[in-house]
Amino acid sequence: MNPSKGIGLLVILVSLFLFFISGEAQEKKRGGKSGGGASKTDRSFGFTASRSPIDITSDTVEADQKTNTVIFKGNVVAKQEDTTLYANTLTITYDQNTKKLKEIVAVGNVKVVQLDRRATGQKATFDQDKNKVVLDGEAVVREGTNVIRGERIIFYVDEERSVVEGGKGSRVSTSITPPPKEEGEGRKPKEEKKK
């Protein structure tokens, strides 16, 4: 493989990686309206389609033009703004003709961290065409003190819904912490004294 051609391909793929998971779906839902960039409080969970770069580090990178893949191996860390993905390997598959991203698969000790949210599992598959994220293998999602666990968690990004499945012989486990009471909440209002 021509080294300069491989580097060019890698640069194209890393830029396509910007459209990874929920950010692009959120843009589609808004109908492409410009309302500024992605905010830090955006409720999507993953990387966004903002112009912010994604920095990826790994022990090795292997690009294969025959299979249209780029594989990052060993201690993979992918960061964009307030979102970080960790995995043992990260495989990006793209369409040969359009160079558009088709699928991203993170395998081995997968962890995605965004502000107070964290998702962990053994495998995460990001299907760009279906705007679907599947977290497999002892999947756990935490937001603050709220936790949900299952064998598989599926996020349907366009539909803003998720499904959690238990494994063989195990069930889904959920722990929800109610928000703290605001001051004055729960008390009866004082009645006005009659004169």
N, CA and C atoms as an extended XYZ file, in Angstrom:
585
Properties=species:S:1:pos:R:3:atomname:S:1:resname:S:1:resid:I:1 pbc="F F F"
N         0.841       -1.184        0.000 N   MET     1
C         0.000        0.000        0.000 CA  MET     1
C         0.881        1.239        0.000 C   MET     1
N         0.540        2.199       -0.803 N   ASN     2
C         1.261        3.457       -0.880 CA  ASN     2
C         1.082        4.210        0.431 C   ASN     2
N         2.159        4.509        1.182 N   PRO     3
C         2.022        5.137        2.491 CA  PRO     3
C         1.272        6.475        2.451 C   PRO     3
N         1.539        7.318        1.449 N   SER     4
C         0.858        8.623        1.408 CA  SER     4
C        -0.627        8.450        1.143 C   SER     4
N        -1.006        7.440        0.350 N   LYS     5
C        -2.418        7.160        0.084 CA  LYS     5
C        -3.113        6.697        1.369 C   LYS     5
N        -2.415        5.885        2.169 N   GLY     6
C        -2.962        5.399        3.435 CA  GLY     6
C        -3.169        6.525        4.436 C   GLY     6
N        -2.229        7.463        4.500 N   ILE     7
C        -2.357        8.601        5.406 CA  ILE     7
C        -3.528        9.470        4.975 C   ILE     7
N        -3.666        9.708        3.660 N   GLY     8
C        -4.790       10.499        3.146 CA  GLY     8
C        -6.112        9.853        3.506 C   GLY     8
N        -6.183        8.537        3.369 N   LEU     9
C        -7.397        7.790        3.710 CA  LEU     9
C        -7.700        7.931        5.191 C   LEU     9
N        -6.680        7.859        6.016 N   LEU    10
C        -6.865        7.988        7.456 CA  LEU    10
C        -7.398        9.372        7.819 C   LEU    10
N        -6.879       10.410        7.178 N   VAL    11
C        -7.350       11.774        7.439 CA  VAL    11
C        -8.825       11.901        7.056 C   VAL    11
N        -9.209       11.334        5.907 N   ILE    12
C       -10.614       11.364        5.476 CA  ILE    12
C       -11.486       10.658        6.507 C   ILE    12
N       -11.045        9.500        6.971 N   LEU    13
C       -11.852        8.729        7.919 CA  LEU    13
C       -11.990        9.424        9.264 C   LEU    13
N       -10.932       10.046        9.718 N   VAL    14
C       -11.020       10.738       11.001 CA  VAL    14
C       -11.985       11.921       10.879 C   VAL    14
N       -11.990       12.605        9.736 N   SER    15
C       -12.943       13.705        9.569 CA  SER    15
C       -14.368       13.170        9.477 C   SER    15
N       -14.564       12.006        8.842 N   LEU    16
C       -15.895       11.405        8.789 CA  LEU    16
C       -16.353       10.968       10.172 C   LEU    16
N       -15.399       10.640       10.995 N   PHE    17
C       -15.695       10.198       12.359 CA  PHE    17
C       -16.446       11.280       13.135 C   PHE    17
N       -16.316       12.548       12.700 N   LEU    18
C       -17.027       13.658       13.343 CA  LEU    18
C       -18.538       13.473       13.300 C   LEU    18
N       -19.021       12.721       12.329 N   PHE    19
C       -20.463       12.541       12.189 CA  PHE    19
C       -20.943       11.284       12.898 C   PHE    19
N       -20.132       10.797       13.768 N   PHE    20
C       -20.342        9.588       14.541 CA  PHE    20
C       -21.521        9.754       15.491 C   PHE    20
N       -22.390        8.838       15.525 N   ILE    21
C       -23.610        8.577       16.284 CA  ILE    21
C       -24.527        9.759       16.413 C   ILE    21
N       -24.870       10.140       17.598 N   SER    22
C       -26.037       10.978       17.824 CA  SER    22
C       -25.944       12.396       17.318 C   SER    22
N       -24.797       12.954       17.168 N   GLY    23
C       -24.705       14.328       16.715 CA  GLY    23
C       -25.355       14.535       15.363 C   GLY    23
N       -25.078       13.656       14.422 N   GLU    24
C       -25.675       13.788       13.095 CA  GLU    24
C       -27.176       13.578       13.153 C   GLU    24
N       -27.622       12.648       13.964 N   ALA    25
C       -29.065       12.411       14.088 CA  ALA    25
C       -29.762       13.638       14.647 C   ALA    25
N       -29.137       14.302       15.615 N   GLN    26
C       -29.740       15.500       16.183 CA  GLN    26
C       -29.843       16.592       15.122 C   GLN    26
N       -28.819       16.732       14.260 N   GLU    27
C       -28.870       17.718       13.189 CA  GLU    27
C       -29.996       17.408       12.221 C   GLU    27
N       -30.176       16.125       11.878 N   LYS    28
C       -31.256       15.727       10.976 CA  LYS    28
C       -32.608       16.090       11.573 C   LYS    28
N       -32.778       15.855       12.889 N   LYS    29
C       -34.051       16.158       13.550 CA  LYS    29
C       -34.349       17.648       13.532 C   LYS    29
N       -33.301       18.461       13.691 N   ARG    30
C       -33.509       19.913       13.701 CA  ARG    30
C       -33.726       20.449       12.296 C   ARG    30
N       -33.564       19.577       11.294 N   GLY    31
C       -33.754       20.004        9.915 CA  GLY    31
C       -32.643       20.909        9.439 C   GLY    31
N       -31.466       20.755       10.041 N   GLY    32
C       -30.317       21.537        9.614 CA  GLY    32
C       -30.391       22.997       10.035 C   GLY    32
N       -31.283       23.352       10.935 N   LYS    33
C       -31.396       24.742       11.406 CA  LYS    33
C       -30.119       25.119       12.122 C   LYS    33
N       -29.668       26.300       11.860 N   SER    34
C       -28.464       26.738       12.556 CA  SER    34
C       -28.864       27.438       13.831 C   SER    34
N       -28.433       26.878       14.896 N   GLY    35
C       -28.718       27.469       16.190 CA  GLY    35
C       -27.466       27.449       17.022 C   GLY    35
N       -26.346       27.600       16.354 N   GLY    36
C       -25.081       27.541       17.071 CA  GLY    36
C       -24.558       26.121       17.094 C   GLY    36
N       -23.405       25.945       17.692 N   GLY    37
C       -22.788       24.621       17.762 CA  GLY    37
C       -23.427       23.775       18.835 C   GLY    37
N       -22.926       22.566       18.956 N   ALA    38
C       -23.436       21.660       19.992 CA  ALA    38
C       -23.064       22.230       21.347 C   ALA    38
N       -24.003       22.229       22.249 N   SER    39
C       -23.746       22.789       23.574 CA  SER    39
C       -23.285       21.702       24.518 C   SER    39
N       -22.691       22.129       25.595 N   LYS    40
C       -22.203       21.181       26.598 CA  LYS    40
C       -23.342       20.465       27.296 C   LYS    40
N       -24.548       21.005       27.201 N   THR    41
C       -25.675       20.370       27.869 CA  THR    41
C       -26.524       19.560       26.902 C   THR    41
N       -26.046       19.359       25.687 N   ASP    42
C       -26.774       18.559       24.705 CA  ASP    42
C       -27.036       17.175       25.286 C   ASP    42
N       -28.257       16.661       25.142 N   ARG    43
C       -28.625       15.395       25.768 CA  ARG    43
C       -28.223       14.181       24.948 C   ARG    43
N       -27.659       14.373       23.752 N   SER    44
C       -27.189       13.216       22.994 CA  SER    44
C       -26.011       12.603       23.740 C   SER    44
N       -25.820       11.307       23.570 N   PHE    45
C       -24.764       10.631       24.310 CA  PHE    45
C       -23.766       10.082       23.312 C   PHE    45
N       -22.692       10.783       23.107 N   GLY    46
C       -21.682       10.348       22.170 CA  GLY    46
C       -21.024       11.550       21.537 C   GLY    46
N       -20.333       11.320       20.441 N   PHE    47
C       -19.684       12.408       19.751 CA  PHE    47
C       -20.712       13.185       18.948 C   PHE    47
N       -20.420       14.450       18.655 N   THR    48
C       -21.368       15.301       17.947 CA  THR    48
C       -20.823       15.681       16.580 C   THR    48
N       -21.701       16.238       15.765 N   ALA    49
C       -21.326       16.654       14.418 CA  ALA    49
C       -20.785       18.075       14.416 C   ALA    49
N       -20.333       18.554       15.554 N   SER    50
C       -19.758       19.895       15.607 CA  SER    50
C       -18.435       19.886       14.856 C   SER    50
N       -17.890       21.050       14.686 N   ARG    51
C       -16.610       21.168       13.979 CA  ARG    51
C       -15.423       20.876       14.882 C   ARG    51
N       -15.684       20.548       16.134 N   SER    52
C       -14.595       20.232       17.050 CA  SER    52
C       -13.901       18.955       16.595 C   SER    52
N       -12.585       18.942       16.654 N   PRO    53
C       -11.867       17.736       16.217 CA  PRO    53
C       -12.038       16.588       17.199 C   PRO    53
N       -11.882       15.377       16.692 N   ILE    54
C       -11.841       14.186       17.541 CA  ILE    54
C       -10.393       13.725       17.546 C   ILE    54
N        -9.827       13.606       18.716 N   ASP    55
C        -8.455       13.139       18.861 CA  ASP    55
C        -8.483       11.672       19.245 C   ASP    55
N        -7.788       10.828       18.463 N   ILE    56
C        -7.759        9.391       18.727 CA  ILE    56
C        -6.309        8.983       18.950 C   ILE    56
N        -6.080        8.288       20.063 N   THR    57
C        -4.757        7.727       20.306 CA  THR    57
C        -4.902        6.220       20.482 C   THR    57
N        -3.891        5.480       20.043 N   SER    58
C        -3.874        4.020       20.177 CA  SER    58
C        -2.442        3.550       20.022 C   SER    58
N        -2.220        2.276       20.325 N   ASP    59
C        -0.871        1.723       20.180 CA  ASP    59
C        -0.516        1.558       18.703 C   ASP    59
N        -1.494        1.116       17.885 N   THR    60
C        -1.263        0.962       16.441 CA  THR    60
C        -2.521        1.355       15.669 C   THR    60
N        -2.325        1.685       14.387 N   VAL    61
C        -3.422        1.979       13.467 CA  VAL    61
C        -3.163        1.199       12.189 C   VAL    61
N        -4.206        0.518       11.724 N   GLU    62
C        -4.082       -0.286       10.507 CA  GLU    62
C        -5.225        0.074        9.553 C   GLU    62
N        -4.872        0.552        8.338 N   ALA    63
C        -5.878        0.890        7.332 CA  ALA    63
C        -5.849       -0.180        6.246 C   ALA    63
N        -7.022       -0.705        5.885 N   ASP    64
C        -7.129       -1.750        4.865 CA  ASP    64
C        -8.138       -1.300        3.808 C   ASP    64
N        -7.628       -0.895        2.639 N   GLN    65
C        -8.493       -0.399        1.577 CA  GLN    65
C        -9.332       -1.505        0.941 C   GLN    65
N        -8.885       -2.742        1.023 N   LYS    66
C        -9.663       -3.858        0.452 CA  LYS    66
C       -10.939       -4.099        1.243 C   LYS    66
N       -10.873       -3.961        2.565 N   THR    67
C       -12.061       -4.187        3.401 CA  THR    67
C       -12.718       -2.876        3.841 C   THR    67
N       -12.157       -1.739        3.379 N   ASN    68
C       -12.693       -0.414        3.714 CA  ASN    68
C       -12.780       -0.203        5.226 C   ASN    68
N       -11.705       -0.548        5.925 N   THR    69
C       -11.685       -0.402        7.382 CA  THR    69
C       -10.414        0.296        7.853 C   THR    69
N       -10.541        0.928        9.000 N   VAL    70
C        -9.391        1.436        9.738 CA  VAL    70
C        -9.548        0.890       11.145 C   VAL    70
N        -8.493        0.248       11.654 N   ILE    71
C        -8.557       -0.378       12.969 CA  ILE    71
C        -7.525        0.266       13.885 C   ILE    71
N        -8.015        0.803       15.001 N   PHE    72
C        -7.155        1.354       16.041 CA  PHE    72
C        -7.049        0.267       17.111 C   PHE    72
N        -5.826       -0.129       17.465 N   LYS    73
C        -5.640       -1.225       18.422 CA  LYS    73
C        -4.808       -0.786       19.616 C   LYS    73
N        -5.200       -1.287       20.784 N   GLY    74
C        -4.421       -1.091       21.997 CA  GLY    74
C        -4.645        0.236       22.676 C   GLY    74
N        -5.286        0.202       23.837 N   ASN    75
C        -5.490        1.402       24.651 CA  ASN    75
C        -6.060        2.570       23.852 C   ASN    75
N        -7.139        2.326       23.140 N   VAL    76
C        -7.732        3.352       22.287 CA  VAL    76
C        -8.472        4.386       23.139 C   VAL    76
N        -8.206        5.642       22.861 N   VAL    77
C        -8.901        6.758       23.509 CA  VAL    77
C        -9.300        7.728       22.405 C   VAL    77
N       -10.613        7.976       22.289 N   ALA    78
C       -11.122        8.935       21.312 CA  ALA    78
C       -11.828       10.041       22.086 C   ALA    78
N       -11.409       11.310       21.863 N   LYS    79
C       -11.953       12.438       22.626 CA  LYS    79
C       -12.493       13.506       21.688 C   LYS    79
N       -13.667       14.038       22.046 N   GLN    80
C       -14.214       15.219       21.384 CA  GLN    80
C       -14.946       16.035       22.440 C   GLN    80
N       -14.514       17.267       22.631 N   GLU    81
C       -15.093       18.155       23.636 CA  GLU    81
C       -15.245       17.424       24.976 C   GLU    81
N       -16.487       17.231       25.462 N   ASP    82
C       -16.683       16.626       26.785 CA  ASP    82
C       -16.979       15.131       26.719 C   ASP    82
N       -16.741       14.502       25.558 N   THR    83
C       -17.018       13.075       25.399 CA  THR    83
C       -15.729       12.311       25.129 C   THR    83
N       -15.546       11.207       25.859 N   THR    84
C       -14.363       10.363       25.670 CA  THR    84
C       -14.793        8.905       25.573 C   THR    84
N       -14.250        8.202       24.574 N   LEU    85
C       -14.509        6.774       24.398 CA  LEU    85
C       -13.206        6.019       24.626 C   LEU    85
N       -13.267        4.945       25.418 N   TYR    86
C       -12.115        4.086       25.684 CA  TYR    86
C       -12.459        2.681       25.198 C   TYR    86
N       -11.505        1.975       24.612 N   ALA    87
C       -11.719        0.593       24.177 CA  ALA    87
C       -10.371       -0.061       23.895 C   ALA    87
N       -10.382       -1.400       23.796 N   ASN    88
C        -9.166       -2.108       23.407 CA  ASN    88
C        -8.916       -1.959       21.912 C   ASN    88
N        -9.999       -2.060       21.105 N   THR    89
C        -9.888       -1.839       19.660 CA  THR    89
C       -11.088       -1.029       19.176 C   THR    89
N       -10.868       -0.273       18.108 N   LEU    90
C       -11.917        0.526       17.490 CA  LEU    90
C       -11.800        0.323       15.985 C   LEU    90
N       -12.863       -0.236       15.389 N   THR    91
C       -12.856       -0.509       13.950 CA  THR    91
C       -13.867        0.387       13.260 C   THR    91
N       -13.399        1.138       12.278 N   ILE    92
C       -14.262        2.022       11.501 CA  ILE    92
C       -14.417        1.427       10.115 C   ILE    92
N       -15.662        1.236        9.675 N   THR    93
C       -15.954        0.731        8.329 CA  THR    93
C       -16.622        1.852        7.551 C   THR    93
N       -16.177        2.069        6.316 N   TYR    94
C       -16.707        3.156        5.507 CA  TYR    94
C       -17.102        2.635        4.125 C   TYR    94
N       -17.942        3.410        3.445 N   ASP    95
C       -18.355        3.073        2.088 CA  ASP    95
C       -17.224        3.451        1.134 C   ASP    95
N       -16.821        2.515        0.285 N   GLN    96
C       -15.682        2.729       -0.596 CA  GLN    96
C       -15.917        3.874       -1.582 C   GLN    96
N       -17.133        4.002       -2.094 N   ASN    97
C       -17.409        5.024       -3.105 CA  ASN    97
C       -17.607        6.413       -2.513 C   ASN    97
N       -18.443        6.506       -1.488 N   THR    98
C       -18.765        7.823       -0.917 CA  THR    98
C       -17.817        8.234        0.192 C   THR    98
N       -17.056        7.290        0.734 N   LYS    99
C       -16.162        7.501        1.880 CA  LYS    99
C       -16.926        7.874        3.137 C   LYS    99
N       -18.249        7.683        3.127 N   LYS   100
C       -19.049        7.965        4.309 CA  LYS   100
C       -18.946        6.809        5.300 C   LYS   100
N       -19.025        7.168        6.548 N   LEU   101
C       -18.954        6.210        7.633 CA  LEU   101
C       -20.161        5.275        7.619 C   LEU   101
N       -19.910        3.965        7.738 N   LYS   102
C       -21.005        2.994        7.806 CA  LYS   102
C       -21.198        2.464        9.221 C   LYS   102
N       -20.089        2.097        9.863 N   GLU   103
C       -20.195        1.463       11.175 CA  GLU   103
C       -18.912        1.678       11.970 C   GLU   103
N       -19.081        1.816       13.276 N   ILE   104
C       -17.947        1.861       14.198 CA  ILE   104
C       -18.185        0.791       15.243 C   ILE   104
N       -17.171       -0.033       15.481 N   VAL   105
C       -17.291       -1.083       16.488 CA  VAL   105
C       -16.130       -0.933       17.473 C   VAL   105
N       -16.480       -0.708       18.738 N   ALA   106
C       -15.491       -0.639       19.812 CA  ALA   106
C       -15.602       -1.947       20.589 C   ALA   106
N       -14.462       -2.599       20.838 N   VAL   107
C       -14.473       -3.905       21.505 CA  VAL   107
C       -13.467       -3.913       22.651 C   VAL   107
N       -13.888       -4.543       23.753 N   GLY   108
C       -12.994       -4.750       24.885 CA  GLY   108
C       -12.961       -3.588       25.852 C   GLY   108
N       -13.529       -3.786       27.039 N   ASN   109
C       -13.509       -2.764       28.088 CA  ASN   109
C       -13.970       -1.404       27.576 C   ASN   109
N       -15.092       -1.395       26.897 N   VAL   110
C       -15.619       -0.170       26.296 CA  VAL   110
C       -16.201        0.732       27.380 C   VAL   110
N       -15.836        2.006       27.309 N   LYS   111
C       -16.386        2.992       28.240 CA  LYS   111
C       -16.555        4.305       27.478 C   LYS   111
N       -17.751        4.892       27.580 N   VAL   112
C       -18.005        6.208       27.009 CA  VAL   112
C       -18.374        7.120       28.170 C   VAL   112
N       -17.666        8.236       28.301 N   VAL   113
C       -17.888        9.168       29.403 CA  VAL   113
C       -18.250       10.529       28.815 C   VAL   113
N       -19.351       11.109       29.325 N   GLN   114
C       -19.762       12.451       28.917 CA  GLN   114
C       -20.376       13.138       30.127 C   GLN   114
N       -19.697       14.165       30.624 N   LEU   115
C       -20.136       14.878       31.819 CA  LEU   115
C       -20.445       13.893       32.939 C   LEU   115
N       -21.695       13.852       33.441 N   ASP   116
C       -22.009       12.934       34.546 CA  ASP   116
C       -22.578       11.613       34.045 C   ASP   116
N       -22.481       11.357       32.740 N   ARG   117
C       -22.996       10.110       32.175 CA  ARG   117
C       -21.843        9.196       31.780 C   ARG   117
N       -22.071        7.881       31.989 N   ARG   118
C       -21.040        6.902       31.655 CA  ARG   118
C       -21.712        5.620       31.191 C   ARG   118
N       -21.245        5.065       30.085 N   ALA   119
C       -21.750        3.789       29.581 CA  ALA   119
C       -20.571        2.830       29.476 C   ALA   119
N       -20.773        1.585       29.952 N   THR   120
C       -19.708        0.590       29.867 CA  THR   120
C       -20.275       -0.717       29.338 C   THR   120
N       -19.409       -1.509       28.732 N   GLY   121
C       -19.782       -2.821       28.213 CA  GLY   121
C       -18.569       -3.444       27.556 C   GLY   121
N       -18.765       -4.597       26.954 N   GLN   122
C       -17.660       -5.272       26.279 CA  GLN   122
C       -17.585       -4.941       24.796 C   GLN   122
N       -18.712       -4.470       24.233 N   LYS   123
C       -18.731       -4.133       22.804 CA  LYS   123
C       -19.768       -3.048       22.562 C   LYS   123
N       -19.411       -2.073       21.736 N   ALA   124
C       -20.353       -1.031       21.333 CA  ALA   124
C       -20.328       -0.949       19.818 C   ALA   124
N       -21.522       -1.004       19.212 N   THR   125
C       -21.636       -0.916       17.758 CA  THR   125
C       -22.454        0.317       17.422 C   THR   125
N       -21.881        1.186       16.599 N   PHE   126
C       -22.545        2.409       16.170 CA  PHE   126
C       -22.898        2.245       14.692 C   PHE   126
N       -24.171        2.038       14.394 N   ASP   127
C       -24.637        1.846       13.023 CA  ASP   127
C       -25.103        3.196       12.485 C   ASP   127
N       -24.332        3.769       11.581 N   GLN   128
C       -24.606        5.111       11.090 CA  GLN   128
C       -25.890        5.167       10.256 C   GLN   128
N       -26.139        4.162        9.415 N   ASP   129
C       -27.330        4.170        8.549 CA  ASP   129
C       -28.617        4.136        9.368 C   ASP   129
N       -28.638        3.322       10.407 N   LYS   130
C       -29.842        3.170       11.224 CA  LYS   130
C       -29.864        4.120       12.420 C   LYS   130
N       -28.782        4.895       12.608 N   ASN   131
C       -28.654        5.771       13.775 CA  ASN   131
C       -28.997        5.016       15.047 C   ASN   131
N       -28.307        3.881       15.213 N   LYS   132
C       -28.557        2.987       16.339 CA  LYS   132
C       -27.233        2.658       17.003 C   LYS   132
N       -27.245        2.619       18.340 N   VAL   133
C       -26.067        2.244       19.113 CA  VAL   133
C       -26.438        1.029       19.951 C   VAL   133
N       -25.619       -0.021       19.877 N   VAL   134
C       -25.869       -1.238       20.660 CA  VAL   134
C       -24.675       -1.454       21.580 C   VAL   134
N       -24.962       -1.533       22.879 N   LEU   135
C       -23.944       -1.807       23.884 CA  LEU   135
C       -24.179       -3.220       24.382 C   LEU   135
N       -23.193       -4.103       24.196 N   ASP   136
C       -23.329       -5.523       24.540 CA  ASP   136
C       -22.353       -5.934       25.634 C   ASP   136
N       -22.746       -6.973       26.381 N   GLY   137
C       -21.847       -7.591       27.355 CA  GLY   137
C       -21.760       -6.824       28.650 C   GLY   137
N       -22.602       -7.202       29.606 N   GLU   138
C       -22.616       -6.546       30.911 CA  GLU   138
C       -22.734       -5.030       30.754 C   GLU   138
N       -23.715       -4.615       29.978 N   ALA   139
C       -23.911       -3.197       29.670 CA  ALA   139
C       -24.458       -2.447       30.883 C   ALA   139
N       -23.860       -1.307       31.159 N   VAL   140
C       -24.279       -0.465       32.279 CA  VAL   140
C       -24.270        0.984       31.804 C   VAL   140
N       -25.354        1.706       32.099 N   VAL   141
C       -25.398        3.141       31.819 CA  VAL   141
C       -25.708        3.851       33.124 C   VAL   141
N       -24.899        4.858       33.449 N   ARG   142
C       -25.074        5.646       34.669 CA  ARG   142
C       -25.229        7.110       34.291 C   ARG   142
N       -26.161        7.767       34.966 N   GLU   143
C       -26.283        9.219       34.852 CA  GLU   143
C       -26.451        9.729       36.269 C   GLU   143
N       -25.421       10.404       36.774 N   GLY   144
C       -25.428       10.805       38.174 CA  GLY   144
C       -25.481        9.549       39.038 C   GLY   144
N       -26.508        9.463       39.905 N   THR   145
C       -26.645        8.283       40.765 CA  THR   145
C       -27.624        7.258       40.191 C   THR   145
N       -28.217        7.533       39.033 N   ASN   146
C       -29.138        6.595       38.384 CA  ASN   146
C       -28.352        5.572       37.568 C   ASN   146
N       -28.753        4.296       37.676 N   VAL   147
C       -28.020        3.217       37.006 CA  VAL   147
C       -29.001        2.247       36.375 C   VAL   147
N       -28.677        1.780       35.154 N   ILE   148
C       -29.441        0.692       34.539 CA  ILE   148
C       -28.447       -0.321       33.998 C   ILE   148
N       -28.748       -1.620       34.244 N   ARG   149
C       -27.848       -2.708       33.839 CA  ARG   149
C       -28.624       -3.760       33.059 C   ARG   149
N       -27.981       -4.311       32.071 N   GLY   150
C       -28.551       -5.401       31.298 CA  GLY   150
C       -27.457       -6.065       30.486 C   GLY   150
N       -27.799       -7.104       29.772 N   GLU   151
C       -26.818       -7.753       28.904 CA  GLU   151
C       -26.620       -6.926       27.637 C   GLU   151
N       -27.701       -6.269       27.204 N   ARG   152
C       -27.638       -5.453       25.980 CA  ARG   152
C       -28.506       -4.212       26.148 C   ARG   152
N       -27.975       -3.079       25.712 N   ILE   153
C       -28.735       -1.829       25.708 CA  ILE   153
C       -28.692       -1.285       24.284 C   ILE   153
N       -29.864       -1.013       23.743 N   ILE   154
C       -29.964       -0.507       22.372 CA  ILE   154
C       -30.532        0.904       22.415 C   ILE   154
N       -29.819        1.857       21.806 N   PHE   155
C       -30.276        3.243       21.716 CA  PHE   155
C       -30.717        3.507       20.279 C   PHE   155
N       -31.973        3.887       20.092 N   TYR   156
C       -32.480        4.299       18.785 CA  TYR   156
C       -32.427        5.817       18.790 C   TYR   156
N       -31.375        6.377       18.219 N   VAL   157
C       -31.088        7.800       18.347 CA  VAL   157
C       -32.193        8.666       17.750 C   VAL   157
N       -32.648        8.364       16.524 N   ASP   158
C       -33.693        9.179       15.879 CA  ASP   158
C       -34.992        9.171       16.666 C   ASP   158
N       -35.306        8.034       17.271 N   GLU   159
C       -36.566        7.876       18.000 CA  GLU   159
C       -36.457        8.329       19.449 C   GLU   159
N       -35.247        8.663       19.883 N   GLU   160
C       -34.991        9.057       21.265 CA  GLU   160
C       -35.550        8.044       22.257 C   GLU   160
N       -35.274        6.764       21.995 N   ARG   161
C       -35.724        5.715       22.901 CA  ARG   161
C       -34.641        4.656       23.022 C   ARG   161
N       -34.745        3.855       24.065 N   SER   162
C       -33.785        2.775       24.267 CA  SER   162
C       -34.493        1.542       24.791 C   SER   162
N       -33.867        0.389       24.559 N   VAL   163
C       -34.387       -0.893       25.022 CA  VAL   163
C       -33.253       -1.594       25.762 C   VAL   163
N       -33.566       -2.114       26.942 N   VAL   164
C       -32.574       -2.830       27.735 CA  VAL   164
C       -33.017       -4.276       27.847 C   VAL   164
N       -32.113       -5.206       27.514 N   GLU   165
C       -32.430       -6.635       27.549 CA  GLU   165
C       -31.550       -7.327       28.581 C   GLU   165
N       -32.156       -8.265       29.313 N   GLY   166
C       -31.396       -9.100       30.236 CA  GLY   166
C       -30.804      -10.271       29.467 C   GLY   166
N       -29.785      -10.882       30.008 N   GLY   167
C       -29.190      -12.053       29.369 CA  GLY   167
C       -29.876      -13.319       29.833 C   GLY   167
N       -29.345      -14.456       29.387 N   LYS   168
C       -29.894      -15.740       29.818 CA  LYS   168
C       -29.717      -15.869       31.322 C   LYS   168
N       -30.830      -16.068       32.010 N   GLY   169
C       -30.781      -16.251       33.450 CA  GLY   169
C       -30.587      -14.967       34.239 C   GLY   169
N       -30.554      -13.836       33.554 N   SER   170
C       -30.419      -12.581       34.300 CA  SER   170
C       -31.497      -11.603       33.846 C   SER   170
N       -31.776      -10.651       34.695 N   ARG   171
C       -32.816       -9.671       34.403 CA  ARG   171
C       -32.208       -8.280       34.350 C   ARG   171
N       -32.997       -7.334       33.889 N   VAL   172
C       -32.571       -5.948       33.850 CA  VAL   172
C       -32.662       -5.366       35.255 C   VAL   172
N       -31.688       -4.585       35.648 N   SER   173
C       -31.650       -3.972       36.973 CA  SER   173
C       -31.597       -2.457       36.817 C   SER   173
N       -32.451       -1.763       37.561 N   THR   174
C       -32.509       -0.304       37.489 CA  THR   174
C       -32.498        0.286       38.884 C   THR   174
N       -31.732        1.347       39.065 N   SER   175
C       -31.709        2.074       40.335 CA  SER   175
C       -31.894        3.551       40.015 C   SER   175
N       -33.005        4.128       40.514 N   ILE   176
C       -33.327        5.525       40.244 CA  ILE   176
C       -33.363        6.284       41.556 C   ILE   176
N       -32.616        7.360       41.619 N   THR   177
C       -32.590        8.204       42.809 CA  THR   177
C       -33.460        9.428       42.547 C   THR   177
N       -34.516        9.640       43.358 N   PRO   178
C       -35.350       10.822       43.166 CA  PRO   178
C       -34.536       12.089       43.397 C   PRO   178
N       -34.888       13.169       42.695 N   PRO   179
C       -34.153       14.417       42.921 CA  PRO   179
C       -34.422       14.937       44.327 C   PRO   179
N       -33.486       15.687       44.889 N   PRO   180
C       -33.704       16.224       46.239 CA  PRO   180
C       -34.859       17.217       46.234 C   PRO   180
N       -35.543       17.296       47.367 N   LYS   181
C       -36.649       18.239       47.486 CA  LYS   181
C       -36.096       19.653       47.516 C   LYS   181
N       -36.818       20.527       46.845 N   GLU   182
C       -36.425       21.926       46.890 CA  GLU   182
C       -36.926       22.512       48.200 C   GLU   182
N       -36.263       23.541       48.658 N   GLU   183
C       -36.643       24.152       49.917 CA  GLU   183
C       -38.085       24.650       49.829 C   GLU   183
N       -38.864       24.312       50.832 N   GLY   184
C       -40.260       24.728       50.856 CA  GLY   184
C       -41.188       23.706       50.228 C   GLY   184
N       -40.637       22.752       49.480 N   GLU   185
C       -41.471       21.739       48.838 CA  GLU   185
C       -41.972       20.763       49.890 C   GLU   185
N       -43.213       20.375       49.822 N   GLY   186
C       -43.767       19.400       50.746 CA  GLY   186
C       -44.447       20.035       51.944 C   GLY   186
N       -44.250       21.336       52.141 N   ARG   187
C       -44.908       22.021       53.256 CA  ARG   187
C       -46.213       22.626       52.770 C   ARG   187
N       -47.176       22.645       53.673 N   LYS   188
C       -48.448       23.281       53.339 CA  LYS   188
C       -48.274       24.791       53.421 C   LYS   188
N       -48.857       25.506       52.470 N   PRO   189
C       -48.743       26.960       52.542 CA  PRO   189
C       -49.472       27.484       53.773 C   PRO   189
N       -48.936       28.519       54.366 N   LYS   190
C       -49.557       29.121       55.551 CA  LYS   190
C       -50.829       29.830       55.135 C   LYS   190
N       -51.834       29.629       55.947 N   GLU   191
C       -53.108       30.309       55.666 CA  GLU   191
C       -53.014       31.729       56.187 C   GLU   191
N       -53.642       32.618       55.466 N   GLU   192
C       -53.664       34.018       55.913 CA  GLU   192
C       -54.612       34.136       57.094 C   GLU   192
N       -54.199       34.931       58.048 N   LYS   193
C       -55.039       35.156       59.234 CA  LYS   193
C       -56.151       36.115       58.862 C   LYS   193
N       -57.347       35.787       59.334 N   LYS   194
C       -58.494       36.660       59.095 CA  LYS   194
C       -58.484       37.774       60.102 C   LYS   194
N       -58.834       38.961       59.652 N   LYS   195
C       -58.852       40.114       60.547 CA  LYS   195
C       -60.221       40.346       61.088 C   LYS   195
